Amino acid sequence: MIQIAVMGHGVVGSGVVEVFQKNYKSIRRKIGDDVQITRILDLRDFPGCGYEDKFTKNFEDIVSDPQISIVAEVMGGLHPAFEFVKECLERGKSVVSSNKELVAQKGAELLELARCNHVNFFFEASVGGGIPIIRPLHQCLAANEIDEIAGILNGTTNFILTKMIREQMEFSHALALAQQLGYAERDPSADVQGLDACRKICILASLAFGRHVYPQDVPTQGIEGVEPQDVAYAEDWGGVIKLIGRAKRLENGKLDVCVGPMFLSGDSQLASVDDVFNGILVRGDATGDVVFYGKGAGKLPTASAVVADIIDAAKASDTCSTLYWRDTGEAIVEDAQTVSCARYVRLEGTDCAHWQRAQELLQVQKRLYRGGEPPEQRAYITHPLSGNAVSQAREQLGQMGIQMLSCMDVLDD
């Protein structure tokens, strides 16, 4: 019999037990052996729970039990999750995890540790919840050289932006609604500041390009500064604003990786991904564009991905050779200040004499219009500009009394 432990009994952890119990016969048939959850680690008490006898508050009850061969880590956070997962792998136990922070920061180390001990470290649920993306990247698309990944990776921010687009809501009102509906936490900073999306694009980029990409190396901007005026200008341009995590291979061998609100053309395959849904576009040299779509979070969708990893771990005879990347110790993310792309900029100034010079500085390709536009504001789409060029233009515009109120990348198709 295969024995499993679950570390954490919050939303996802309780969902893992629920899915496991509900679909037990199917799971057992797919594994080809009897399988049971025998331990659940949590510091809280759950009186009246139907499996109350399985709970423990002591990690040693799991890591020291030689009968437990698979551990599901659904605690979240970096510590003590990292220490617990590391020791489990060292003791020859496979680990499956939904913990994006853990994988983004420690993935290379834990994958190497799993390989050395002939076990597995699986984490399908760390990106996209129930959307299959990790396994397709390292198996189904293995014949491809991946050129680019771009995705709407956070359902909370996508819901907020959808409300701003459809109902012209202010950001603060849309956030309050997301919290009321349970889509946003009481402290929504990880979502709205782009940190959650950053961790997820780091995982995808590391897997796609084989080298560990750390969140601290990725320029990250949230959606707090997006205003209804920006949404209206995007509509005039023929597109929408979405929070995008993007990773792109450059000719010099480095990666352009960033997270931020971006202008997307209405023709983009990601433009119609609304509400709490996620969409991830993978561009391979053989397949072209492939899009993965679905609810990127939630108790049961995420638990579904965790249990699927448990099944794979139970059936594996050794370490999965294709799920792997290395920490090369080199700077692989290109300096954002040197990367060029078209930009959306919104300016404010009262001296009309300087507008022509402003357009020259920004290498404007198109001026945008919208109904009720204040006379002192103007918005443009620029030709490709580097981050350095934008910074220099911002400084020179300031000297002319023109303030850059907003600047966003335009995602190329």
C-alpha positions as CSV (number, residue, x, y, z in Angstrom):
1,M,0.0,0.0,0.0
2,I,1.2,3.5,-0.9
3,Q,1.0,5.9,2.1
4,I,0.6,9.6,1.6
5,A,0.9,12.6,4.0
6,V,-0.6,16.1,3.5
7,M,1.2,19.1,5.0
8,G,-1.4,21.8,5.5
9,H,-5.2,21.6,5.9
10,G,-6.3,25.0,4.7
11,V,-8.3,25.7,1.5
12,V,-6.1,23.6,-0.8
13,G,-5.1,20.9,1.7
14,S,-8.7,20.2,2.7
15,G,-9.5,20.1,-1.0
16,V,-6.8,17.5,-1.6
17,V,-8.4,15.2,1.0
18,E,-11.8,15.9,-0.5
19,V,-10.8,15.1,-4.0
20,F,-8.9,12.0,-2.9
21,Q,-11.8,10.6,-0.9
22,K,-14.4,11.5,-3.6
23,N,-12.4,9.9,-6.4
24,Y,-10.7,7.2,-4.4
25,K,-11.7,4.2,-6.6
26,S,-10.6,6.0,-9.8
27,I,-7.3,7.1,-8.2
28,R,-6.5,3.6,-7.0
29,R,-7.3,2.1,-10.4
30,K,-5.0,4.6,-12.1
31,I,-2.1,4.0,-9.7
32,G,-2.6,0.2,-9.8
33,D,-2.2,-0.2,-6.1
34,D,-4.0,0.6,-2.8
35,V,-3.3,4.1,-1.6
36,Q,-4.2,6.0,1.5
37,I,-3.7,9.4,3.1
38,T,-2.4,8.4,6.6
39,R,-1.1,11.7,8.0
40,I,-2.2,15.4,7.8
41,L,0.0,18.0,9.4
42,D,-1.6,21.1,10.8
43,L,-1.1,23.1,14.0
44,R,-4.9,23.7,14.4
45,D,-7.5,21.3,15.7
46,F,-10.4,20.1,13.6
47,P,-12.9,18.6,16.0
48,G,-15.7,16.6,14.4
49,C,-13.8,16.2,11.1
50,G,-14.4,12.8,9.6
51,Y,-10.7,11.9,9.5
52,E,-9.7,13.5,12.8
53,D,-7.5,10.6,13.7
54,K,-5.1,11.4,10.8
55,F,-4.0,14.8,12.1
56,T,-0.6,15.5,13.7
57,K,1.1,18.7,14.8
58,N,4.6,17.1,14.6
59,F,6.5,17.0,11.3
60,E,8.6,14.2,12.7
61,D,5.6,11.9,12.5
62,I,5.7,12.3,8.7
63,V,9.4,12.5,7.8
64,S,10.4,9.7,10.2
65,D,7.7,7.3,9.0
66,P,9.3,4.9,6.5
67,Q,5.9,3.8,5.2
68,I,5.0,7.3,3.9
69,S,6.5,7.6,0.4
70,I,4.7,10.7,-1.0
71,V,4.1,14.0,0.8
72,A,1.8,16.8,-0.5
73,E,3.1,20.2,0.6
74,V,0.2,22.7,0.6
75,M,1.2,24.9,3.4
76,G,2.3,28.0,1.4
77,G,5.1,30.4,2.2
78,L,8.8,29.8,2.1
79,H,9.4,28.8,5.7
80,P,9.1,26.2,7.1
81,A,7.9,24.7,3.8
82,F,11.4,24.7,2.3
83,E,13.0,23.0,5.3
84,F,10.2,20.4,5.5
85,V,10.3,19.6,1.7
86,K,14.1,19.4,1.7
87,E,14.2,16.9,4.5
88,C,11.4,14.8,2.9
89,L,13.4,14.6,-0.3
90,E,16.6,13.8,1.5
91,R,14.7,10.9,3.3
92,G,13.7,9.5,-0.1
93,K,10.1,10.7,-0.2
94,S,8.6,12.3,-3.3
95,V,7.0,15.7,-2.8
96,V,4.2,17.4,-4.7
97,S,3.5,21.0,-4.0
98,S,1.1,23.9,-4.9
99,N,3.5,26.4,-3.4
100,K,4.5,28.9,-6.0
101,E,6.8,30.9,-3.7
102,L,8.7,27.8,-2.8
103,V,9.2,26.7,-6.4
104,A,10.1,30.1,-7.7
105,Q,12.8,30.6,-5.0
106,K,14.1,27.1,-4.4
107,G,13.0,25.1,-7.5
108,A,16.4,24.3,-8.9
109,E,17.8,23.2,-5.5
110,L,14.8,20.9,-4.8
111,L,14.7,19.4,-8.3
112,E,18.4,18.6,-7.9
113,L,17.9,17.1,-4.5
114,A,15.0,14.9,-5.9
115,R,17.3,13.7,-8.7
116,C,20.1,12.8,-6.3
117,N,17.7,10.8,-4.1
118,H,15.8,9.1,-7.1
119,V,12.5,10.6,-6.1
120,N,10.3,13.4,-7.6
121,F,9.4,17.0,-6.9
122,F,6.2,17.8,-8.8
123,F,4.4,21.2,-8.7
124,E,1.7,21.3,-11.4
125,A,-0.6,23.2,-9.0
126,S,1.9,26.1,-8.5
127,V,0.9,27.8,-11.7
128,G,-2.6,28.1,-13.1
129,G,-4.3,26.0,-10.4
130,G,-6.2,23.3,-12.3
131,I,-4.9,24.4,-15.7
132,P,-2.4,21.9,-17.0
133,I,0.7,23.9,-17.9
134,I,3.8,22.4,-16.1
135,R,3.4,18.9,-17.6
136,P,2.7,20.1,-21.1
137,L,5.7,22.3,-21.0
138,H,8.2,19.6,-20.1
139,Q,6.5,16.7,-21.9
140,C,4.0,17.5,-24.6
141,L,6.0,20.5,-26.0
142,A,9.4,18.9,-25.3
143,A,10.3,18.8,-29.0
144,N,10.0,22.6,-29.3
145,E,12.4,25.4,-28.6
146,I,10.2,27.8,-26.6
147,D,10.6,31.3,-27.8
148,E,8.2,33.1,-25.5
149,I,5.6,32.7,-22.8
150,A,3.0,35.4,-22.0
151,G,0.2,34.9,-19.6
152,I,-2.6,36.3,-17.5
153,L,-1.5,34.5,-14.4
154,N,-3.6,36.0,-11.6
155,G,-7.3,35.7,-11.5
156,T,-7.8,38.4,-8.8
157,T,-6.2,41.2,-10.9
158,N,-7.9,40.0,-14.0
159,F,-11.3,40.2,-12.3
160,I,-10.5,43.8,-11.2
161,L,-9.4,44.9,-14.6
162,T,-12.4,43.3,-16.2
163,K,-14.7,45.3,-13.9
164,M,-12.7,48.5,-14.8
165,I,-13.1,47.7,-18.5
166,R,-16.8,46.6,-18.6
167,E,-18.3,48.8,-15.9
168,Q,-15.8,51.7,-15.8
169,M,-15.1,51.0,-12.1
170,E,-12.4,52.8,-10.2
171,F,-9.6,50.4,-9.1
172,S,-10.5,50.8,-5.4
173,H,-14.2,49.9,-6.0
174,A,-13.3,46.9,-8.1
175,L,-10.8,45.6,-5.5
176,A,-13.5,46.0,-2.8
177,L,-15.9,43.9,-4.9
178,A,-13.2,41.3,-5.4
179,Q,-12.7,41.0,-1.7
180,Q,-16.5,40.9,-1.1
181,L,-16.8,38.0,-3.5
182,G,-13.8,36.1,-2.0
183,Y,-11.5,36.5,-5.0
184,A,-9.1,38.8,-3.2
185,E,-7.6,38.4,0.3
186,R,-8.0,40.9,3.1
187,D,-4.4,41.8,2.3
188,P,-4.4,41.7,-1.5
189,S,-0.8,43.1,-2.0
190,A,0.6,39.9,-3.5
191,D,-2.0,40.0,-6.2
192,V,-2.4,43.7,-7.0
193,Q,1.3,44.4,-6.8
194,G,2.1,41.6,-9.3
195,L,4.1,39.5,-6.9
196,D,2.0,36.4,-7.4
197,A,2.2,36.7,-11.2
198,C,6.0,37.2,-10.9
199,R,6.5,34.0,-9.1
200,K,4.5,32.1,-11.7
201,I,6.3,33.5,-14.7
202,C,9.6,32.7,-13.0
203,I,8.5,29.1,-12.7
204,L,7.4,28.9,-16.3
205,A,10.5,30.7,-17.6
206,S,12.8,28.4,-15.6
207,L,11.2,25.3,-16.9
208,A,11.0,26.6,-20.5
209,F,14.5,27.9,-20.8
210,G,16.3,25.5,-18.4
211,R,17.9,28.1,-16.1
212,H,16.6,29.3,-12.8
213,V,14.9,32.8,-13.0
214,Y,14.6,34.4,-9.6
215,P,11.6,36.8,-8.7
216,Q,14.0,39.4,-7.4
217,D,15.6,39.7,-10.9
218,V,12.2,40.4,-12.6
219,P,10.9,43.9,-13.0
220,T,7.4,43.8,-11.5
221,Q,4.6,46.4,-11.6
222,G,1.1,45.9,-10.2
223,I,-2.2,47.4,-11.3
224,E,-2.7,49.9,-8.5
225,G,-1.8,52.8,-10.9
226,V,-4.2,51.8,-13.7
227,E,-7.0,54.4,-14.0
228,P,-10.2,54.5,-15.9
229,Q,-8.7,56.9,-18.4
230,D,-6.1,54.3,-19.3
231,V,-8.8,51.7,-19.9
232,A,-10.7,54.2,-22.1
233,Y,-7.6,55.0,-24.2
234,A,-6.9,51.2,-24.6
235,E,-10.4,50.8,-26.0
236,D,-9.9,53.7,-28.4
237,W,-6.7,52.0,-29.5
238,G,-8.7,48.8,-30.1
239,G,-7.5,46.7,-27.2
240,V,-7.6,46.1,-23.4
241,I,-5.3,46.3,-20.4
242,K,-4.2,43.1,-18.7
243,L,-1.7,42.2,-16.1
244,I,0.8,40.1,-18.0
245,G,3.8,38.0,-17.0
246,R,6.1,37.6,-20.0
247,A,9.3,35.7,-20.7
248,K,11.0,35.9,-24.0
249,R,14.3,34.5,-25.4
250,L,16.6,37.2,-26.8
251,E,19.2,36.9,-29.5
252,N,22.1,37.5,-27.0
253,G,21.0,34.4,-25.0
254,K,19.5,36.3,-22.1
255,L,15.8,36.5,-21.3
256,D,13.4,39.4,-21.3
257,V,11.2,38.7,-18.2
258,C,8.8,41.2,-16.8
259,V,5.4,41.6,-15.1
260,G,3.1,44.6,-15.5
261,P,-0.1,46.0,-16.9
262,M,0.1,46.0,-20.7
263,F,-1.8,47.1,-23.7
264,L,-3.1,44.1,-25.7
265,S,-4.6,44.3,-29.1
266,G,-8.2,43.1,-29.4
267,D,-6.9,40.4,-31.8
268,S,-4.6,38.9,-29.1
269,Q,-5.6,35.5,-28.0
270,L,-5.3,36.7,-24.4
271,A,-7.5,39.8,-24.8
272,S,-10.8,37.9,-24.3
273,V,-9.6,36.2,-21.1
274,D,-11.8,37.9,-18.5
275,D,-13.0,37.7,-14.9
276,V,-11.1,35.2,-12.7
277,F,-9.9,33.1,-15.6
278,N,-6.2,32.7,-16.5
279,G,-4.8,32.4,-20.0
280,I,-1.2,31.3,-20.8
281,L,0.2,31.6,-24.4
282,V,3.3,29.4,-25.2
283,R,5.1,30.1,-28.5
284,G,7.1,27.2,-29.7
285,D,9.2,27.0,-32.9
286,A,7.4,23.9,-34.1
287,T,3.8,24.3,-32.7
288,G,3.5,28.0,-33.0
289,D,1.1,29.5,-30.5
290,V,-0.6,27.2,-27.9
291,V,-3.0,28.7,-25.4
292,F,-4.0,27.2,-22.0
293,Y,-7.2,28.6,-20.5
294,G,-9.2,28.0,-17.3
295,K,-9.8,29.0,-13.7
296,G,-6.3,29.6,-12.3
297,A,-7.2,29.1,-8.6
298,G,-9.8,27.8,-6.3
299,K,-10.0,24.9,-3.8
300,L,-11.0,22.0,-6.0
301,P,-9.2,23.0,-9.3
302,T,-5.9,23.4,-7.4
303,A,-6.5,20.2,-5.4
304,S,-7.2,18.4,-8.7
305,A,-3.7,19.3,-9.9
306,V,-2.1,18.2,-6.6
307,V,-3.8,14.8,-6.6
308,A,-2.8,14.3,-10.3
309,D,0.8,14.9,-9.2
310,I,0.3,12.4,-6.4
311,I,-0.8,9.8,-9.0
312,D,2.2,10.5,-11.2
313,A,4.6,10.3,-8.2
314,A,3.0,6.9,-7.1
315,K,3.5,5.5,-10.6
316,A,7.1,6.7,-11.1
317,S,9.9,4.3,-10.8
318,D,12.6,7.0,-10.7
319,T,13.0,10.8,-11.1
320,C,11.3,12.4,-14.1
321,S,14.1,13.4,-16.3
322,T,12.3,16.2,-18.2
323,L,11.1,18.2,-15.2
324,Y,14.4,20.0,-14.4
325,W,16.3,23.3,-14.6
326,R,19.6,24.5,-13.2
327,D,20.8,27.4,-11.2
328,T,23.7,28.6,-13.4
329,G,24.8,31.3,-11.0
330,E,24.8,33.8,-13.9
331,A,22.6,36.9,-14.6
332,I,20.2,35.6,-17.3
333,V,17.5,38.3,-17.1
334,E,18.3,41.2,-19.4
335,D,18.4,44.6,-17.8
336,A,14.9,46.1,-18.5
337,Q,16.4,49.5,-19.2
338,T,18.0,48.1,-22.4
339,V,14.9,46.2,-23.7
340,S,12.8,48.0,-26.3
341,C,9.1,47.8,-27.1
342,A,6.3,50.0,-28.1
343,R,4.8,51.9,-25.1
344,Y,1.5,53.5,-24.1
345,V,2.1,56.9,-22.4
346,R,-0.4,59.3,-20.9
347,L,0.9,62.9,-20.3
348,E,-0.4,66.0,-18.5
349,G,0.8,69.5,-19.3
350,T,-0.6,73.0,-19.6
351,D,1.8,74.6,-22.1
352,C,0.6,73.7,-25.6
353,A,3.9,74.9,-27.1
354,H,5.7,71.8,-25.8
355,W,3.5,69.1,-27.1
356,Q,5.3,68.8,-30.5
357,R,8.6,68.4,-28.7
358,A,7.0,65.8,-26.4
359,Q,6.0,63.7,-29.4
360,E,9.5,63.9,-30.8
361,L,11.1,62.7,-27.6
362,L,8.7,59.8,-27.3
363,Q,8.9,58.8,-31.0
364,V,5.2,58.8,-31.2
365,Q,3.5,56.6,-33.9
366,K,-0.1,57.3,-32.9
367,R,-2.1,59.7,-30.8
368,L,-5.1,58.3,-28.9
369,Y,-8.4,60.0,-28.3
370,R,-11.3,59.4,-26.0
371,G,-14.6,61.2,-25.2
372,G,-14.3,63.8,-22.4
373,E,-10.5,64.0,-22.6
374,P,-9.2,66.8,-20.4
375,P,-7.5,69.5,-22.6
376,E,-4.3,69.2,-20.5
377,Q,-3.9,65.5,-21.0
378,R,-2.8,63.5,-24.1
379,A,-2.0,59.8,-24.7
380,Y,0.2,58.2,-27.3
381,I,1.5,54.9,-28.6
382,T,5.2,55.1,-29.2
383,H,7.5,53.3,-31.6
384,P,9.7,50.8,-29.7
385,L,11.6,52.6,-26.9
386,S,14.1,51.2,-24.4
387,G,13.6,51.7,-20.7
388,N,16.5,54.1,-20.7
389,A,14.9,56.1,-23.5
390,V,11.6,56.3,-21.5
391,S,13.5,57.4,-18.4
392,Q,15.4,60.1,-20.3
393,A,12.1,61.3,-22.0
394,R,10.4,61.4,-18.6
395,E,13.1,63.7,-17.2
396,Q,13.1,66.0,-20.2
397,L,9.4,66.3,-20.2
398,G,9.4,67.2,-16.5
399,Q,11.7,70.0,-17.3
400,M,9.1,71.3,-19.8
401,G,6.3,71.0,-17.2
402,I,4.8,67.8,-18.7
403,Q,4.2,65.0,-16.3
404,M,4.1,61.3,-17.4
405,L,1.1,60.0,-15.6
406,S,1.2,56.5,-17.0
407,C,3.5,54.2,-19.0
408,M,2.7,50.6,-20.1
409,D,4.3,48.2,-22.5
410,V,2.4,47.2,-25.6
411,L,2.4,43.4,-25.9
412,D,3.5,42.4,-29.4
413,D,1.4,39.7,-31.0
